[in-house]
Amino acid sequence: MTNRQVLRRHLVITGAVALSGALLAACSGAGGAGGGGGSQSHTINVLMVNNPQMADLQKLTADNFTKATGIKVNFTVLPENDVRDKITQDFSSQAGQYDVASISNYETPIYAKNGWLAPLTTYAGSDTGFDQSDILPNMQKSLTVNGQIYAEPFYGESSFLMYRKDVFASKGLTMPANPTWAQVSDLAAKVDGAQPGMKGICLRGQVGWGEMLAPLTTVVNTMGGTWFDKDWKAQLDSPAFTKATKFYVDLVRAHGEAGAPQAGFAECLNNMQQGKVGMWYDATSAAGLLDASDSPVAGKVGYVAAPVDQTKSSGWLYTWAWGVQKASKNQSDAWKFISWASGKQYEQLVGTTLGWSRVPAGKRTSTYANPQYLGAASAFAKETEAALNAADPENPGVQPRPAPGIQFVGIPEFTDLGTQVSQQINAAVAGQISVSQALQNSQALAAKVAAKYQGH
């Protein structure tokens, strides 16, 4: 798998109530083309993102799920930005073209409140083989609205700090198990130049509410800031938000990767694998790629908790999950597919046929007690599980918030707002404007969004 095939965390979506005007062309996958003798009347349509884990699912469906159940699965697979647009179009209109779609914990509460999703509580409760109680508590909570389960996770992630153990040892440096951002900044300065061409740390600088703003917002949270206070007053030019953003921008400009304004998840992964950076703060899902058998740094990377300042933890929470369109006429068959794809037996299938490093982890407690998985993921499994369990989307900072979310604000308008704010801060990373000017511009953007909610 090449670096450009890694799952990208752009998390870009049109607003839940704003529909894209152009119908995007669908790309049919081969995963649902056939079956093992089931009735052709049992067919479901699944719309999903083209991440590597989904590609594995496509390959395994016909010979396993369809063969066992007789349910044919027609996959439509699109890049992340495109699939979000198309899902929003179909689910908001309740056209019913797709029975199941890959949605995240950002969309799920919004879609559920809009009446676009079929509740899955009854299906999950009666399906003893699925074992709903095994889903990690934070994952389950993030996909539940008013006591009803509206999506089931396919895989999940938090965030943590990755570092080159061998480089730290050669420099006589020690990485704390629970570092503060002040300690990380100090270590970045000492690691900078430790090897020819090596910078201290990689931090995303690329435009996008799910690129740079994902890690940056966790820094804002732990340094005492928030996008909006409990009364929906925008806080982007507040002292805490300013302190965190200036810290992030100064750190990446002083000791960060080359080309930081263009660096996202994929670019930082490449930098870490190629020895161009000594540390990287990002998604826990990166660990399996860094420690893969074909990775140049396999066995050389250590993993510790997301850095903090004023909070006990600061890792984000994200999942690609399965939601069923309320208008679907095939909800029972849709649940059978979800039960299989998000079930323990599917993880076992992937582990034994494709390799345990490719298991879609981050969603079940049992995964982190599986000796076979732990054998392949021993370097990072415990740290990943701890990060997932510590994430708190309801209270990620030091003050009450009007909407849930750690690395995002759980409102439809955040997609556009976050993207525009990231453009401002990206300009500060590039040295084109000051952080103060970037946040002054951003405050005006956030205030317009806040005005829609104040008093409601």
KAWOSUL-V475839 format. One record per residue. RES is the residue in three letters. PSI is psi as a letter, one per 30 degrees, with the letter a starting at -180 (* if undefined). OMEGA is omega in whole degrees, -180 to 180 (none if undefined). BURIAL is I if it has 9 or more other ideal C-beta (glycine too) atoms within 8 Angstrom, else O. Layout:
res | psi | omega | burial
RES | PSI | OMEGA | BURIAL
RES | PSI | OMEGA | BURIAL
This chain:
res | psi | omega | burial
MET | k | -180 | O
THR | l | -179 | O
ASN | e | -177 | O
ARG | f | 178 | O
GLN | f | -179 | O
VAL | l | 179 | I
LEU | k | -179 | O
ARG | k | -176 | I
ARG | h | -180 | I
HIS | e | -179 | I
LEU | h | -178 | I
VAL | k | -180 | I
ILE | k | 169 | I
THR | l | 178 | I
GLY | l | -176 | I
ALA | f | 178 | I
VAL | g | 179 | O
ALA | k | -174 | O
LEU | k | 176 | I
SER | k | -176 | I
GLY | f | -175 | O
ALA | k | 177 | O
LEU | k | -175 | O
LEU | k | -178 | I
ALA | k | 180 | O
ALA | k | 178 | O
CYS | j | -177 | O
SER | k | 178 | O
GLY | l | -178 | I
ALA | f | -172 | O
GLY | f | -177 | I
GLY | g | -174 | I
ALA | i | 175 | O
GLY | l | 180 | O
GLY | l | -174 | I
GLY | h | 173 | I
GLY | g | 178 | O
GLY | l | 178 | I
SER | k | -180 | O
GLN | f | 179 | O
SER | f | 178 | O
HIS | j | -178 | I
THR | k | 174 | I
ILE | l | 178 | I
ASN | k | -177 | I
VAL | k | 178 | I
LEU | k | -175 | I
MET | l | -179 | I
VAL | l | -175 | I
ASN | h | 177 | I
ASN | l | -177 | I
PRO | e | -180 | I
GLN | e | 178 | I
MET | e | 177 | I
ALA | e | 176 | I
ASP | e | 180 | I
LEU | e | 179 | I
GLN | e | -176 | I
LYS | f | -173 | O
LEU | f | -170 | I
THR | e | -173 | I
ALA | e | -175 | I
ASP | f | -178 | O
ASN | d | -179 | I
PHE | e | -177 | I
THR | e | -180 | I
LYS | e | -177 | I
ALA | e | -173 | O
THR | f | -175 | I
GLY | g | -180 | I
ILE | j | 178 | I
LYS | k | -180 | I
VAL | j | 174 | I
ASN | j | -179 | I
PHE | k | 165 | I
THR | k | -172 | I
VAL | k | -176 | I
LEU | l | 173 | I
PRO | l | -170 | O
GLU | e | -178 | I
ASN | e | -178 | O
ASP | e | -177 | I
VAL | e | 179 | I
ARG | e | 177 | I
ASP | e | -175 | I
LYS | e | 177 | I
ILE | e | 179 | I
THR | e | 179 | I
GLN | e | -173 | I
ASP | e | -177 | I
PHE | e | -179 | I
SER | e | 179 | I
SER | f | -176 | O
GLN | h | 180 | I
ALA | f | 176 | O
GLY | g | 180 | I
GLN | e | -180 | O
TYR | k | 179 | I
ASP | e | -175 | I
VAL | k | 176 | I
ALA | l | 175 | I
SER | j | 179 | I
ILE | l | -177 | I
SER | l | 176 | I
ASN | f | 170 | I
TYR | e | -177 | I
GLU | e | -169 | I
THR | e | 180 | I
PRO | e | 180 | I
ILE | e | 179 | I
TYR | e | -178 | I
ALA | e | -179 | I
LYS | f | 177 | O
ASN | f | 179 | I
GLY | g | -177 | O
TRP | f | -175 | I
LEU | k | 174 | I
ALA | k | 177 | I
PRO | k | -176 | I
LEU | g | -175 | I
THR | e | -178 | I
THR | e | 178 | O
TYR | e | -178 | I
ALA | e | -178 | I
GLY | e | -177 | O
SER | f | -179 | O
ASP | i | -175 | I
THR | f | 180 | O
GLY | f | -179 | O
PHE | e | 178 | I
ASP | i | 179 | I
GLN | e | -178 | I
SER | f | -180 | O
ASP | f | 177 | O
ILE | k | -180 | I
LEU | k | -174 | I
PRO | e | -179 | O
ASN | e | 177 | I
MET | e | -179 | I
GLN | e | -179 | I
LYS | e | -176 | O
SER | f | -179 | I
LEU | g | -179 | I
THR | k | -180 | I
VAL | k | -180 | I
ASN | h | 176 | O
GLY | f | -179 | O
GLN | k | 175 | I
ILE | k | -178 | I
TYR | f | 177 | I
ALA | l | 177 | I
GLU | k | -175 | I
PRO | k | 173 | I
PHE | e | 168 | I
TYR | l | -175 | I
GLY | l | 180 | I
GLU | l | 166 | I
SER | a | 178 | I
SER | l | 174 | I
PHE | l | -178 | I
LEU | k | 179 | I
MET | k | -177 | I
TYR | l | 180 | I
ARG | j | -178 | I
LYS | e | -177 | I
ASP | e | 179 | O
VAL | e | 178 | I
PHE | e | 180 | I
ALA | e | -179 | O
SER | f | -180 | O
LYS | f | -179 | I
GLY | h | -178 | O
LEU | k | 178 | I
THR | k | 177 | O
MET | k | 176 | I
PRO | l | 178 | O
ALA | f | 178 | O
ASN | i | -173 | O
PRO | l | 170 | I
THR | l | 178 | I
TRP | e | 177 | I
ALA | e | 177 | O
GLN | e | 180 | I
VAL | e | 178 | I
SER | e | 179 | I
ASP | e | 180 | O
LEU | e | 179 | I
ALA | e | 179 | I
ALA | e | -178 | I
LYS | f | 180 | I
VAL | f | 180 | I
ASP | j | -179 | I
GLY | g | -180 | O
ALA | e | 172 | I
GLN | l | -179 | O
PRO | k | 178 | O
GLY | g | -178 | O
MET | k | 173 | I
LYS | l | -173 | I
GLY | e | -173 | I
ILE | l | 172 | I
CYS | k | 175 | I
LEU | k | -178 | I
ARG | k | 175 | I
GLY | f | -175 | I
GLN | k | 177 | I
VAL | k | 177 | O
GLY | k | 180 | I
TRP | f | 176 | I
GLY | g | 173 | I
GLU | c | -176 | I
MET | e | -173 | I
LEU | f | 178 | I
ALA | e | 178 | I
PRO | e | -178 | I
LEU | e | -179 | I
THR | e | 176 | I
THR | e | 176 | I
VAL | e | 176 | I
VAL | e | -179 | I
ASN | e | -174 | I
THR | f | 176 | I
MET | g | 171 | I
GLY | g | -178 | I
GLY | l | 176 | I
THR | l | 178 | I
TRP | e | -179 | I
PHE | k | 173 | I
ASP | l | -173 | I
LYS | f | 180 | O
ASP | g | 179 | O
TRP | h | 172 | I
LYS | k | -179 | O
ALA | k | -173 | I
GLN | g | -173 | I
LEU | f | 176 | I
ASP | g | 178 | I
SER | l | 179 | O
PRO | e | -177 | O
ALA | e | 179 | I
PHE | e | 180 | I
THR | e | 180 | I
LYS | e | -177 | I
ALA | e | -178 | I
THR | e | 178 | I
LYS | e | 177 | I
PHE | e | -177 | I
TYR | e | -178 | I
VAL | e | 180 | I
ASP | e | -178 | O
LEU | e | -178 | I
VAL | e | 178 | I
ARG | e | -177 | I
ALA | e | -172 | O
HIS | g | -178 | I
GLY | l | -175 | I
GLU | l | 173 | I
ALA | k | 180 | O
GLY | h | -176 | O
ALA | e | -179 | I
PRO | f | 179 | I
GLN | g | -173 | O
ALA | k | 173 | I
GLY | a | -179 | I
PHE | e | -175 | I
ALA | e | -179 | I
GLU | e | 178 | I
CYS | e | 176 | I
LEU | e | 180 | I
ASN | e | 179 | I
ASN | e | -179 | I
MET | e | -179 | I
GLN | e | -176 | I
GLN | g | 176 | O
GLY | g | -179 | I
LYS | f | 176 | I
VAL | l | -179 | I
GLY | f | 178 | I
MET | l | 178 | I
TRP | k | 174 | I
TYR | j | -177 | I
ASP | a | -173 | I
ALA | k | 176 | I
THR | f | 180 | I
SER | f | 179 | I
ALA | f | -173 | I
ALA | e | -180 | I
GLY | f | 179 | I
LEU | e | 179 | I
LEU | e | -178 | I
ASP | g | 176 | I
ALA | l | -175 | I
SER | f | -179 | O
ASP | g | -180 | O
SER | k | 179 | I
PRO | f | -178 | O
VAL | g | 180 | I
ALA | k | 180 | I
GLY | f | -178 | O
LYS | f | -173 | O
VAL | k | 174 | I
GLY | l | -175 | I
TYR | k | 178 | I
VAL | l | -176 | I
ALA | l | 176 | I
ALA | k | -179 | I
PRO | k | -177 | I
VAL | l | 174 | I
ASP | d | -179 | I
GLN | f | -178 | O
THR | l | -180 | I
LYS | f | 178 | O
SER | l | -178 | I
SER | g | -178 | I
GLY | k | 179 | I
TRP | l | 179 | I
LEU | k | -179 | I
TYR | k | 175 | I
THR | k | 163 | I
TRP | k | -173 | I
ALA | l | 179 | I
TRP | k | 174 | I
GLY | k | 179 | I
VAL | k | 179 | I
GLN | k | -177 | I
LYS | e | -178 | I
ALA | f | -178 | O
SER | k | 176 | I
LYS | g | -177 | O
ASN | h | -173 | I
GLN | e | 179 | I
SER | e | 177 | O
ASP | e | 178 | I
ALA | e | 179 | I
TRP | e | 180 | I
LYS | e | 178 | I
PHE | e | -180 | I
ILE | e | -180 | I
SER | e | 178 | I
TRP | e | -175 | I
ALA | e | -179 | I
SER | g | -176 | I
GLY | l | 180 | I
LYS | e | -176 | I
GLN | f | 177 | O
TYR | e | 177 | I
GLU | e | 178 | I
GLN | e | 179 | O
LEU | e | 179 | I
VAL | e | -178 | I
GLY | e | -175 | I
THR | f | -177 | O
THR | e | -175 | O
LEU | f | -179 | O
GLY | k | -174 | O
TRP | f | 178 | I
SER | f | -179 | I
ARG | g | 177 | I
VAL | k | 176 | I
PRO | i | -172 | I
ALA | a | 176 | I
GLY | g | -179 | I
LYS | f | -175 | I
ARG | k | 176 | I
THR | e | -176 | O
SER | f | 179 | I
THR | e | -175 | I
TYR | g | 172 | I
ALA | g | -178 | O
ASN | j | -176 | I
PRO | e | -179 | O
GLN | e | 178 | O
TYR | e | -179 | I
LEU | f | 177 | I
GLY | e | -180 | O
ALA | f | -173 | I
ALA | g | -174 | I
SER | f | -176 | O
ALA | f | -172 | I
PHE | f | -174 | I
ALA | e | -178 | I
LYS | e | 180 | O
GLU | e | 177 | I
THR | e | 180 | I
GLU | e | 180 | I
ALA | e | 180 | I
ALA | e | 180 | I
LEU | e | -179 | I
ASN | f | -178 | I
ALA | f | -177 | I
ALA | k | -178 | I
ASP | i | -177 | I
PRO | f | -180 | I
GLU | e | -177 | O
ASN | i | -176 | O
PRO | f | -176 | I
GLY | b | -176 | I
VAL | g | -179 | O
GLN | l | 177 | O
PRO | k | -180 | O
ARG | l | -177 | I
PRO | f | -179 | I
ALA | k | -179 | O
PRO | l | 177 | O
GLY | k | 178 | I
ILE | d | -179 | I
GLN | g | 175 | I
PHE | l | 173 | I
VAL | k | -171 | I
GLY | i | 175 | I
ILE | l | -178 | I
PRO | e | -176 | I
GLU | f | -174 | I
PHE | f | -179 | I
THR | e | 180 | I
ASP | e | -179 | O
LEU | e | -178 | I
GLY | e | 179 | I
THR | e | -180 | I
GLN | e | 178 | I
VAL | e | 179 | I
SER | e | 177 | I
GLN | e | 178 | I
GLN | e | -177 | I
ILE | e | 174 | I
ASN | e | 178 | I
ALA | e | 176 | I
ALA | e | 176 | I
VAL | e | 180 | I
ALA | f | 179 | O
GLY | g | -177 | O
GLN | e | 177 | O
ILE | l | 178 | O
SER | l | 175 | O
VAL | e | -180 | I
SER | e | 179 | O
GLN | e | 179 | I
ALA | e | -178 | I
LEU | f | 174 | I
GLN | e | 176 | I
ASN | e | -179 | I
SER | e | 178 | I
GLN | e | 179 | I
ALA | e | 178 | O
LEU | e | -178 | I
ALA | e | -180 | I
ALA | e | 178 | I
LYS | e | 177 | O
VAL | e | -178 | I
ALA | e | -178 | I
ALA | f | 180 | O
LYS | f | -174 | O
TYR | f | -177 | I
GLN | k | 180 | I
GLY | f | -180 | O
HIS | * | none | O
